[in-house]
Amino acid sequence: MDIKEARNIVIDKVKSLPTLPDVIHKVLSLVQGEDATAKTLGDLISYDQAISARLLKVANSAYYGFMREVATVQHAIVALGFREVRSLVLGITVFDAMKKSSREASIIREEFWMHSIGCALAAQIICKKVEEVDADIAFTSSIMHDIGKLVLDGFFTSEYEGVLEKVKKNGISMVEAESEVMGFTHADVGGWLCERWKFPLTLVSPVSFHHQLEKADADSIKVTSVAHMADVLCKRAHIGSGGDDKIPPAHPLAMEHLELKEDDLDKITEELLEEKEKVKAFLSAIQ
């Protein structure tokens, strides 16, 4: 199938997916402004009671482990920081949108979200060791990197069953099987969805190119490298599942742009394994 034709079919299929609430785009814009304060950001988030409640639930979860209760949105912003709240609000909203709109067919949702959240945590750990990467953008794009799989599983169910059968029979990766069966991949679909939701390029690129770093532009190559590496290391740590058990090698471009060595990857994987319970706590809080 021609890639342009595939894109049109996918976009037509996912028109039933909701657009994200206006508050999301306002939060993204506000946090980047110089006049943002805990009060202005808190007031904006508080307009959406569902998001506010989930934000407080996550802030008070074992994932953060605060000794005292976080009682208000403003308190959460002060405790976690503007950018962390931005990541959480976006992650929670995307989780809700996809949970409500795509029925479970072949991919086990619990395992899928464990993998996605594990990748987000891995991205945070990686960002402690590399420079010039927005850790919160890396967190958000990593939690969303496989979102196209849910679209394919929910809206192209019979075709995606064929993908999973090929994965199981031939021992290949999901992205390889998708290319063979469908002519496009979950990364393509995830990128199209992010564009439809009008996300900035810094979020679209990691979702679109985490398997093809050579296609990322210079402005987003580092955050795309983080998303790729987080995926690899989360698979090494066996946290959740994106549909296959194949552990891909680290892309040479990611190693180069993040200035990491194999010893660094081993240490990050060990740290990720030590934080595995945090992944479960985060998932429990946002469900």
C-alpha positions as a Python dict, from the first residue, in 0.01 Angstrom:
ca = {
    (1, 'M'): (0, 0, 0),
    (2, 'D'): (130, 345, -91),
    (3, 'I'): (229, 537, 224),
    (4, 'K'): (13, 839, 134),
    (5, 'E'): (-285, 614, 72),
    (6, 'A'): (-218, 439, 403),
    (7, 'R'): (-206, 772, 586),
    (8, 'N'): (-541, 878, 442),
    (9, 'I'): (-701, 546, 539),
    (10, 'V'): (-561, 564, 893),
    (11, 'I'): (-670, 926, 943),
    (12, 'D'): (-1019, 839, 815),
    (13, 'K'): (-1034, 542, 1050),
    (14, 'V'): (-931, 739, 1357),
    (15, 'K'): (-1166, 1032, 1308),
    (16, 'S'): (-1369, 879, 1590),
    (17, 'L'): (-1079, 938, 1827),
    (18, 'P'): (-1136, 1251, 2034),
    (19, 'T'): (-927, 1561, 1992),
    (20, 'L'): (-744, 1643, 2312),
    (21, 'P'): (-904, 1895, 2548),
    (22, 'D'): (-816, 2261, 2486),
    (23, 'V'): (-659, 2272, 2831),
    (24, 'I'): (-374, 2050, 2704),
    (25, 'H'): (-264, 2294, 2437),
    (26, 'K'): (-303, 2585, 2678),
    (27, 'V'): (-89, 2405, 2939),
    (28, 'L'): (184, 2336, 2682),
    (29, 'S'): (180, 2701, 2575),
    (30, 'L'): (163, 2845, 2926),
    (31, 'V'): (455, 2648, 3069),
    (32, 'Q'): (677, 2780, 2791),
    (33, 'G'): (585, 3140, 2873),
    (34, 'E'): (791, 3363, 3098),
    (35, 'D'): (491, 3484, 3300),
    (36, 'A'): (373, 3140, 3411),
    (37, 'T'): (327, 3093, 3786),
    (38, 'A'): (202, 2804, 3996),
    (39, 'K'): (-127, 2990, 4038),
    (40, 'T'): (-188, 3061, 3668),
    (41, 'L'): (-100, 2704, 3568),
    (42, 'G'): (-299, 2560, 3859),
    (43, 'D'): (-605, 2770, 3774),
    (44, 'L'): (-591, 2648, 3416),
    (45, 'I'): (-566, 2280, 3509),
    (46, 'S'): (-833, 2317, 3776),
    (47, 'Y'): (-1092, 2401, 3510),
    (48, 'D'): (-1082, 2031, 3419),
    (49, 'Q'): (-1182, 1842, 3734),
    (50, 'A'): (-1103, 1499, 3591),
    (51, 'I'): (-745, 1596, 3501),
    (52, 'S'): (-700, 1768, 3836),
    (53, 'A'): (-811, 1461, 4029),
    (54, 'R'): (-582, 1228, 3833),
    (55, 'L'): (-288, 1466, 3869),
    (56, 'L'): (-328, 1467, 4248),
    (57, 'K'): (-363, 1089, 4252),
    (58, 'V'): (-33, 1049, 4065),
    (59, 'A'): (140, 1315, 4280),
    (60, 'N'): (40, 1123, 4594),
    (61, 'S'): (133, 782, 4456),
    (62, 'A'): (436, 571, 4548),
    (63, 'Y'): (590, 684, 4219),
    (64, 'Y'): (692, 1012, 4387),
    (65, 'G'): (685, 900, 4748),
    (66, 'F'): (621, 1238, 4913),
    (67, 'M'): (603, 1220, 5292),
    (68, 'R'): (318, 1475, 5310),
    (69, 'E'): (-4, 1476, 5111),
    (70, 'V'): (-19, 1691, 4798),
    (71, 'A'): (-362, 1845, 4851),
    (72, 'T'): (-402, 2098, 4567),
    (73, 'V'): (-304, 2138, 4206),
    (74, 'Q'): (-94, 2442, 4300),
    (75, 'H'): (88, 2235, 4562),
    (76, 'A'): (154, 1965, 4300),
    (77, 'I'): (306, 2223, 4066),
    (78, 'V'): (534, 2359, 4338),
    (79, 'A'): (635, 2008, 4450),
    (80, 'L'): (686, 1857, 4104),
    (81, 'G'): (773, 2159, 3892),
    (82, 'F'): (602, 2320, 3593),
    (83, 'R'): (756, 2095, 3332),
    (84, 'E'): (690, 1772, 3521),
    (85, 'V'): (324, 1871, 3556),
    (86, 'R'): (311, 1942, 3183),
    (87, 'S'): (437, 1589, 3114),
    (88, 'L'): (193, 1433, 3358),
    (89, 'V'): (-111, 1621, 3228),
    (90, 'L'): (-29, 1526, 2870),
    (91, 'G'): (46, 1164, 2959),
    (92, 'I'): (-273, 1125, 3164),
    (93, 'T'): (-488, 1278, 2890),
    (94, 'V'): (-341, 1064, 2612),
    (95, 'F'): (-385, 754, 2830),
    (96, 'D'): (-752, 842, 2881),
    (97, 'A'): (-813, 920, 2514),
    (98, 'M'): (-669, 591, 2395),
    (99, 'K'): (-818, 384, 2678),
    (100, 'K'): (-1170, 504, 2600),
    (101, 'S'): (-1142, 491, 2224),
    (102, 'S'): (-964, 167, 2134),
    (103, 'R'): (-1095, -173, 2231),
    (104, 'E'): (-850, -442, 2332),
    (105, 'A'): (-798, -691, 2052),
    (106, 'S'): (-457, -857, 2036),
    (107, 'I'): (-222, -644, 2246),
    (108, 'I'): (-257, -689, 2621),
    (109, 'R'): (-321, -337, 2744),
    (110, 'E'): (-174, -382, 3093),
    (111, 'E'): (156, -504, 2945),
    (112, 'F'): (150, -230, 2681),
    (113, 'W'): (112, 51, 2936),
    (114, 'M'): (372, -106, 3165),
    (115, 'H'): (617, -92, 2874),
    (116, 'S'): (519, 266, 2786),
    (117, 'I'): (557, 392, 3142),
    (118, 'G'): (879, 194, 3182),
    (119, 'C'): (1014, 375, 2877),
    (120, 'A'): (916, 712, 3025),
    (121, 'L'): (1104, 628, 3345),
    (122, 'A'): (1403, 505, 3143),
    (123, 'A'): (1401, 835, 2953),
    (124, 'Q'): (1422, 1029, 3280),
    (125, 'I'): (1718, 819, 3392),
    (126, 'I'): (1895, 865, 3057),
    (127, 'C'): (1842, 1242, 3073),
    (128, 'K'): (2030, 1257, 3403),
    (129, 'K'): (2337, 1138, 3213),
    (130, 'V'): (2316, 1344, 2892),
    (131, 'E'): (2310, 1715, 2820),
    (132, 'E'): (2087, 1938, 2607),
    (133, 'V'): (1776, 1721, 2626),
    (134, 'D'): (1445, 1841, 2766),
    (135, 'A'): (1378, 1563, 3018),
    (136, 'D'): (1005, 1630, 3030),
    (137, 'I'): (965, 1621, 2652),
    (138, 'A'): (1165, 1298, 2659),
    (139, 'F'): (934, 1158, 2929),
    (140, 'T'): (620, 1251, 2734),
    (141, 'S'): (740, 1126, 2396),
    (142, 'S'): (863, 801, 2549),
    (143, 'I'): (530, 726, 2715),
    (144, 'M'): (366, 789, 2376),
    (145, 'H'): (619, 628, 2143),
    (146, 'D'): (410, 315, 2071),
    (147, 'I'): (68, 484, 2062),
    (148, 'G'): (27, 382, 1697),
    (149, 'K'): (5, 18, 1806),
    (150, 'L'): (-321, 87, 1988),
    (151, 'V'): (-466, 252, 1677),
    (152, 'L'): (-366, -42, 1457),
    (153, 'D'): (-485, -299, 1710),
    (154, 'G'): (-818, -126, 1762),
    (155, 'F'): (-902, -17, 1408),
    (156, 'F'): (-719, -271, 1189),
    (157, 'T'): (-780, -574, 1409),
    (158, 'S'): (-766, -855, 1152),
    (159, 'E'): (-455, -715, 984),
    (160, 'Y'): (-285, -667, 1319),
    (161, 'E'): (-360, -1022, 1421),
    (162, 'G'): (-160, -1116, 1112),
    (163, 'V'): (124, -894, 1233),
    (164, 'L'): (132, -1064, 1573),
    (165, 'E'): (115, -1409, 1416),
    (166, 'K'): (417, -1325, 1200),
    (167, 'V'): (603, -1193, 1506),
    (168, 'K'): (536, -1516, 1694),
    (169, 'K'): (606, -1748, 1401),
    (170, 'N'): (919, -1581, 1263),
    (171, 'G'): (1064, -1429, 1580),
    (172, 'I'): (1087, -1082, 1426),
    (173, 'S'): (1008, -742, 1573),
    (174, 'M'): (671, -570, 1556),
    (175, 'V'): (802, -297, 1328),
    (176, 'E'): (944, -555, 1083),
    (177, 'A'): (618, -751, 1079),
    (178, 'E'): (410, -434, 1036),
    (179, 'S'): (616, -330, 736),
    (180, 'E'): (578, -674, 575),
    (181, 'V'): (204, -716, 645),
    (182, 'M'): (75, -358, 620),
    (183, 'G'): (336, -157, 437),
    (184, 'F'): (362, 98, 720),
    (185, 'T'): (437, 85, 1093),
    (186, 'H'): (304, 189, 1432),
    (187, 'A'): (563, 468, 1430),
    (188, 'D'): (412, 609, 1111),
    (189, 'V'): (63, 591, 1259),
    (190, 'G'): (171, 742, 1590),
    (191, 'G'): (328, 1034, 1408),
    (192, 'W'): (13, 1092, 1202),
    (193, 'L'): (-196, 1087, 1521),
    (194, 'C'): (36, 1335, 1696),
    (195, 'E'): (12, 1567, 1395),
    (196, 'R'): (-369, 1542, 1408),
    (197, 'W'): (-353, 1636, 1775),
    (198, 'K'): (-131, 1932, 1674),
    (199, 'F'): (160, 1837, 1897),
    (200, 'P'): (490, 2025, 1853),
    (201, 'L'): (761, 1868, 1636),
    (202, 'T'): (968, 1788, 1943),
    (203, 'L'): (696, 1536, 2039),
    (204, 'V'): (605, 1421, 1688),
    (205, 'S'): (961, 1332, 1584),
    (206, 'P'): (1041, 1081, 1864),
    (207, 'V'): (708, 903, 1809),
    (208, 'S'): (759, 894, 1430),
    (209, 'F'): (1129, 809, 1415),
    (210, 'H'): (1227, 612, 1727),
    (211, 'H'): (1304, 319, 1493),
    (212, 'Q'): (1452, 537, 1215),
    (213, 'L'): (1681, 790, 1379),
    (214, 'E'): (1836, 879, 1046),
    (215, 'K'): (1507, 1053, 953),
    (216, 'A'): (1498, 1282, 1258),
    (217, 'D'): (1604, 1641, 1197),
    (218, 'A'): (1891, 1807, 1380),
    (219, 'D'): (1664, 1988, 1628),
    (220, 'S'): (1497, 1670, 1751),
    (221, 'I'): (1765, 1402, 1702),
    (222, 'K'): (1867, 1398, 2070),
    (223, 'V'): (1518, 1359, 2215),
    (224, 'T'): (1440, 1100, 1945),
    (225, 'S'): (1758, 918, 2046),
    (226, 'V'): (1640, 917, 2407),
    (227, 'A'): (1302, 769, 2308),
    (228, 'H'): (1477, 500, 2103),
    (229, 'M'): (1722, 417, 2381),
    (230, 'A'): (1449, 411, 2644),
    (231, 'D'): (1261, 156, 2434),
    (232, 'V'): (1570, -62, 2398),
    (233, 'L'): (1658, -51, 2768),
    (234, 'C'): (1302, -111, 2883),
    (235, 'K'): (1300, -426, 2669),
    (236, 'R'): (1633, -528, 2819),
    (237, 'A'): (1477, -489, 3164),
    (238, 'H'): (1168, -687, 3053),
    (239, 'I'): (924, -425, 3182),
    (240, 'G'): (587, -481, 3015),
    (241, 'S'): (557, -567, 2647),
    (242, 'G'): (491, -382, 2324),
    (243, 'G'): (385, -704, 2152),
    (244, 'D'): (716, -882, 2088),
    (245, 'D'): (1004, -1014, 2296),
    (246, 'K'): (1282, -917, 2059),
    (247, 'I'): (1544, -689, 2213),
    (248, 'P'): (1676, -454, 1943),
    (249, 'P'): (2034, -331, 1938),
    (250, 'A'): (2101, 29, 2031),
    (251, 'H'): (2112, 243, 1718),
    (252, 'P'): (2465, 378, 1651),
    (253, 'L'): (2325, 729, 1600),
    (254, 'A'): (2166, 720, 1946),
    (255, 'M'): (2493, 609, 2103),
    (256, 'E'): (2672, 888, 1918),
    (257, 'H'): (2432, 1173, 1992),
    (258, 'L'): (2382, 1077, 2357),
    (259, 'E'): (2754, 999, 2400),
    (260, 'L'): (2682, 669, 2574),
    (261, 'K'): (2891, 353, 2594),
    (262, 'E'): (2776, -4, 2650),
    (263, 'D'): (2879, 21, 3018),
    (264, 'D'): (2644, 319, 3052),
    (265, 'L'): (2358, 115, 2908),
    (266, 'D'): (2423, -163, 3159),
    (267, 'K'): (2416, 85, 3449),
    (268, 'I'): (2095, 250, 3326),
    (269, 'T'): (1930, -92, 3287),
    (270, 'E'): (2029, -182, 3644),
    (271, 'E'): (1886, 146, 3774),
    (272, 'L'): (1568, 90, 3576),
    (273, 'L'): (1526, -257, 3728),
    (274, 'E'): (1567, -108, 4075),
    (275, 'E'): (1285, 137, 3997),
    (276, 'K'): (1049, -125, 3848),
    (277, 'E'): (799, -92, 4132),
    (278, 'K'): (762, 276, 4045),
    (279, 'V'): (626, 178, 3706),
    (280, 'K'): (353, -30, 3868),
    (281, 'A'): (271, 253, 4108),
    (282, 'F'): (240, 504, 3825),
    (283, 'L'): (15, 276, 3620),
    (284, 'S'): (-205, 207, 3922),
    (285, 'A'): (-240, 581, 3985),
    (286, 'I'): (-346, 681, 3632),
    (287, 'Q'): (-589, 392, 3574),
}
